[in-house]
Amino acid sequence: MIAGGRHPLVMPLESANRMIFNRTAGSVLLFIGLPPLTTSATILPYMATKKLCFNAYDIDRIRGFLELATVGGAERYRSLVGLKQKLESSVILPPEEIPPNVVTLNSRIRINDVTNGSTVLVTLVFPQDADYEQQKVSLLAPLGAALLGRYAGEELSYDAPGGSTEIVIEEIVYQPEAAKEYTL
């Protein structure tokens, strides 16, 4: 804390440039390298251009993982390097304004693997909640990093351990924000 009771990284919304909304404090936390918080009034042009869309609460919670993602960093975090780069040109919204067709953390997603024709239902989770048998995919896994912020109906490819894989996000079966569960 500094004089006046304010944390040095907290500033009023109108004076912040690149930030994440802090719902409980009504202010923003400086987060270098991220685009400004966007309101739903400006989200429609982004949806038309398919810019990635992220929940500010999710981004705040994965900040530590993103710090591991340095260009030239460990091979283990290669997928996070790509995710961190995507954040620089994405839309970040408060949880209440996330469109229901966007993959967020704890979303349940039906994907079709175009490469082999299989369809699977997965849940995107934090690394500590990942479970292969329950089809809970970590955001640190190549598939998890590729899914986060994407839209239902979108086709994408990612580098899986066995090589490049093409998938289609067929449906978001459950999204916490659409269910008004903003802190899952």
N, C-alpha and C positions, 0 to 999 in steps of 0.2 A: 504494500500500500504506500501511497505517497501522501503528502499533505492534502488535506481536504477529503480524505477517506476514499479516494478513487484509486483503483489499480492502474498501473501505468499502461497496460494493454487494453483498457476499456475506455471507449470514447463515445460521445453521442452519435446517433445514427447519421445526422446530417453532416458530420465532419469526417466520417470514415470513408475510405475509398475501396479497399479490398478487405472484406470482412465476413463474419458469420454471425447470424442473429442469435442472441442469448435470450431465450423466452422468459427466463425467470428474472433476469435483471432489467429487461427492457432496454438493453444497450447492446453493443456489438463487441466482439472480440477480434482484434486484428489477426489476420491470417494471411501472411504474405504469400503471393503467388496465386491467389484465388480471385475469381471475378466478383464484382459487387453483388450483394443480395438483390434479387429480382422479385418483383411483385407479380401476382397473377395477371395483372393488366398488361404486362409485357411478355408473358410466357408464350402467347400464341405464335408470334414470329419464330421463336426458338423451336417450337414443336414442328412448324412447317419445314424448317431447315434441319431438323433432327439433331440439334445440339443436345449433348447429354444434360440430364437434369438430375440434380442431387438435393437431398434433404439436408438442410444446414445442421440439424441435430446429428445425423449420421456422420457427416464430415467432421464435426467437432469430436465425436467419439472415436473416429479412426485416425485422428491427427498423429498419434504416436506411431502408428504403422506407416503413415505417409512419410514420416521423418526418416524411416529406414530406406525409403526409395530415393536414393541419390543416383544420378546418372553415373554409370561406371561402378555402381555398388555391387553388393553380393549377388551372384546368379540366383540365389534363392528368392530374391525379391524383384525379379525382372518384371513380373506382371504388375507390381505396384508402381514401378517407374512409369509404365504406360498409363496407368490410372492417374497418377499425379500430373502427368503431362496433359491428359484429357481435361482435368479440372481447370486448367488455365483458360480454356475457351468454352466453359460450360455455364449452365444456369444453376444458381444455388438459391433455393427457396425455403422459407419456414415450413415446417412439417404440415401445417394446416393448409398450405397452398400447393402441395405436390399433386399433380394430376394423377388420377387413378390408373393410368396406363404406363407408369414409370416403375421400373424395378428399384426397390429400396431394400435396405437391410431388413431381414426377417420376412421378406416377401416370399410367397410360394409361387413358383413359375413352372409352366409346362413348356418344355423346349423340344424341338425336333432336331435331331442330329442329321443334317442333310448328307453328311459323309456316309453314314451307314443305314439311314432310314428309320432309326429308332426314336421313340418318343419317351421322355422321362419327366417326372415331376420332382423338382428340387426346391429346397429352401435355402436362401442366401443368408449366411450367419457369420458371426464373429469366429475367429479361429478356435477359441476354446469350446465352442458349441458344435464344431464340425463333427459329422458322424456319417461315414460311408454307408452303413447299413440303413440308416434313416434318411438317406439322400439329402443330408444337410451339407451344403457346400460352403467352405470358408471363403471370405472375401479375399484372402491371400492366395487362393488357388487360381490358376489361370482362368478357369471358367467363371469363378466368382468375380474376379476383377473385370472380366469382359462383360458380365451381366449388369453390374451396378450402374445405375443411371440411364440404362437403355429403355426402349419403349416396346410395348406389346406389338407384335407384327414385324418387328425389325429383324433383318437377317444380318448376321455378323460372323466373322471368323476370329479365331484365337489360336495361339500356339499351345497345344496340349503336349504332354510328355511324349505321345506317340506321333506328333507332327501336327500340322495345321488342321483345324477342325472347323467346319461350317455348321452353324445352327440357325434356327429360326425361333424367336420367342413367340410361341403360339398364343399363350394366354397368361395373364397374371391372375392366378386363382385366388390369391389373398395378398393384400397389401395393407400393412398396419395403418398407414395414413388414411386410406379409404374407409377403414373400419373405425376411424377416429381414435386410434391407439397410437398416440404421438411419441411415447417414450419407451417403446419396446426395444 
